[in-house]
Amino acid sequence: MMKKVVVITGAATGLGRATALKLATQGFNLVLVDFNEQQGLQTMKDAQALGAEALFVKADVSNEEEVKHYVAQAVETFGTIDFFFNNAGIMVPFRLLHDYTTEEYNRIMDINLKGPFLGIKHVIPVMLANGGGTIINTVSSNSFKPTAYNGIYSATKHALAAFTKSIGQDYQEQQIYAVGVAPNTMQTTIAQSATVTLDATVGAAIHASTGKNIAATADEVAESMIFAMENGKLLTGSIINCAGGEIYN
Ligand SMILES: NC(=O)c1ccc[n+]([C@@H]2O[C@H](COP(=O)([O-])OP(=O)(O)OC[C@H]3O[C@@H](n4cnc5c(N)ncnc54)[C@H](O)[C@@H]3O)[C@@H](O)[C@H]2O)c1
């Protein structure tokens, strides 16, 4: 049987890397995408050491030419794309909306929203030719409710949840499915770029806007990513909420 082909963006560190290393032991061909070349190559080597055929493609997900390139590399190397993880993402400093610069707005919208759009735009034609496929979007607890001082990040994750629902609604006859996975507090380094503005006021507001929840490791959330990927038909258009006990009203 032909091995299934998986493309993962943001595969250098955190959740993307954890998902890649789990899939490496499960007989998938892997295309690992990131703009962090050094760590991306490390994920590739570690996946290969676990027995997978794995390729690293350096790309900035917000650059359409680079998106076309990683899609073309996947097809050229492995023939098609069966599963696509739209996982790369960033945070920007915690601020009130009127304090963000337009540059900060553009950067996070480009990476967290335009990046997944460009991936969807260029991967879906491959999936249509392939007779179907499943897209897994890494959304967030911020897709349901913004935490304080996190308005633009939250907007990107609400919008990515909307893409998930649109695909669920619009591609049923084409057997193309989309599932969101929403981590809550996940132990990675993504928040480092946000905490530069963390002071007592911001910290207290974030604490007040966040219900009590159990933190998860990237390794734990990766199990939900794989469940989403394996159950696209059932779950399409929906979001797996890894809430860790937090209630969203
Ligand atoms: N950690 C959390 O608490 C949490 C909670 C909810 C959602 N998320 C989401 O999980 C996803 C993975 O994040 P993580 O927590 O594993 O953090 P991470 O920083 O370890 O991983 C993100 C990866 O994306 C890559 N990346 C960023 N911008 C890129 C670009 N323009 N082009 C290519 N690659 C790019 C980074 O280099 C990194 O390897 C993100 O979409 C994030 O928003 C994280």
The ligand as an SDF file (V2000), in Angstrom:
LIG
                    3D

 44 48  0  0  0  0  0  0  0  0999 V2000
    1.2500   26.9740   23.1000 N   0  0  0  0  0  0  0  0  0  0  0  0
   -0.0060   27.3020   23.3250 C   0  0  0  0  0  0  0  0  0  0  0  0
   -0.4160   27.5240   24.4840 O   0  0  0  0  0  0  0  0  0  0  0  0
   -1.0010   27.3530   22.1820 C   0  0  0  0  0  0  0  0  0  0  0  0
   -2.3540   27.4680   22.5030 C   0  0  0  0  0  0  0  0  0  0  0  0
   -3.2810   27.5070   21.4600 C   0  0  0  0  0  0  0  0  0  0  0  0
   -2.8570   27.4230   20.1470 C   0  0  0  0  0  0  0  0  0  0  0  0
   -1.5150   27.3280   19.8610 N   0  0  0  0  0  0  0  0  0  0  0  0
   -1.1300   27.2380   18.4430 C   0  0  0  0  0  0  0  0  0  0  0  0
   -0.3420   26.0840   18.2440 O   0  0  0  0  0  0  0  0  0  0  0  0
    0.4100   26.2620   17.0180 C   0  0  0  0  0  0  0  0  0  0  0  0
    1.8230   25.7490   17.2440 C   0  0  0  0  0  0  0  0  0  0  0  0
    2.4570   26.5990   18.1890 O   0  0  0  0  0  0  0  0  0  0  0  0
    3.3980   26.0460   19.3640 P   0  0  0  0  0  0  0  0  0  0  0  0
    2.7330   26.3830   20.6510 O   0  0  0  0  0  0  0  0  0  0  0  0
    3.8040   24.6670   19.0770 O   0  0  0  0  0  0  0  0  0  0  0  0
    4.6210   27.0980   19.2680 O   0  0  0  0  0  0  0  0  0  0  0  0
    6.0350   27.0150   18.5500 P   0  0  0  0  0  0  0  0  0  0  0  0
    6.5140   28.4310   18.4840 O   0  0  0  0  0  0  0  0  0  0  0  0
    6.8890   26.0090   19.2120 O   0  0  0  0  0  0  0  0  0  0  0  0
    5.6980   26.4700   17.0800 O   0  0  0  0  0  0  0  0  0  0  0  0
    5.3280   27.3020   16.0190 C   0  0  0  0  0  0  0  0  0  0  0  0
    6.1860   26.9570   14.8170 C   0  0  0  0  0  0  0  0  0  0  0  0
    5.7460   27.7590   13.7000 O   0  0  0  0  0  0  0  0  0  0  0  0
    6.8890   28.2560   13.0490 C   0  0  0  0  0  0  0  0  0  0  0  0
    6.5430   29.4850   12.3170 N   0  0  0  0  0  0  0  0  0  0  0  0
    6.1450   30.6680   12.8400 C   0  0  0  0  0  0  0  0  0  0  0  0
    5.9380   31.5570   11.8660 N   0  0  0  0  0  0  0  0  0  0  0  0
    6.2160   30.9140   10.6950 C   0  0  0  0  0  0  0  0  0  0  0  0
    6.2010   31.3150    9.3340 C   0  0  0  0  0  0  0  0  0  0  0  0
    5.8700   32.5680    8.9680 N   0  0  0  0  0  0  0  0  0  0  0  0
    6.5270   30.4020    8.3890 N   0  0  0  0  0  0  0  0  0  0  0  0
    6.8850   29.1550    8.7390 C   0  0  0  0  0  0  0  0  0  0  0  0
    6.9170   28.7130   10.0140 N   0  0  0  0  0  0  0  0  0  0  0  0
    6.5910   29.5970   10.9740 C   0  0  0  0  0  0  0  0  0  0  0  0
    7.9050   28.4930   14.1580 C   0  0  0  0  0  0  0  0  0  0  0  0
    9.2270   28.5910   13.6600 O   0  0  0  0  0  0  0  0  0  0  0  0
    7.6700   27.2850   15.0400 C   0  0  0  0  0  0  0  0  0  0  0  0
    8.4600   26.1770   14.6350 O   0  0  0  0  0  0  0  0  0  0  0  0
    0.2970   27.7430   16.6680 C   0  0  0  0  0  0  0  0  0  0  0  0
   -0.6130   27.9040   15.5900 O   0  0  0  0  0  0  0  0  0  0  0  0
   -0.2610   28.3600   17.9280 C   0  0  0  0  0  0  0  0  0  0  0  0
   -0.9810   29.5490   17.6790 O   0  0  0  0  0  0  0  0  0  0  0  0
   -0.5860   27.2800   20.8530 C   0  0  0  0  0  0  0  0  0  0  0  0
  1  2  1  0
  2  3  2  0
  2  4  1  0
  4  5  1  0
  4 44  2  0
  5  6  2  0
  6  7  1  0
  7  8  2  0
  8  9  1  0
  8 44  1  0
  9 10  1  0
  9 42  1  0
 10 11  1  0
 11 12  1  0
 11 40  1  0
 12 13  1  0
 13 14  1  0
 14 15  2  0
 14 16  1  0
 14 17  1  0
 17 18  1  0
 18 19  2  0
 18 20  1  0
 18 21  1  0
 21 22  1  0
 22 23  1  0
 23 24  1  0
 23 38  1  0
 24 25  1  0
 25 26  1  0
 25 36  1  0
 26 27  1  0
 26 35  1  0
 27 28  2  0
 28 29  1  0
 29 30  1  0
 29 35  2  0
 30 31  1  0
 30 32  2  0
 32 33  1  0
 33 34  2  0
 34 35  1  0
 36 37  1  0
 36 38  1  0
 38 39  1  0
 40 41  1  0
 40 42  1  0
 42 43  1  0
M  CHG  2   8   1  16  -1
M  END
$$$$
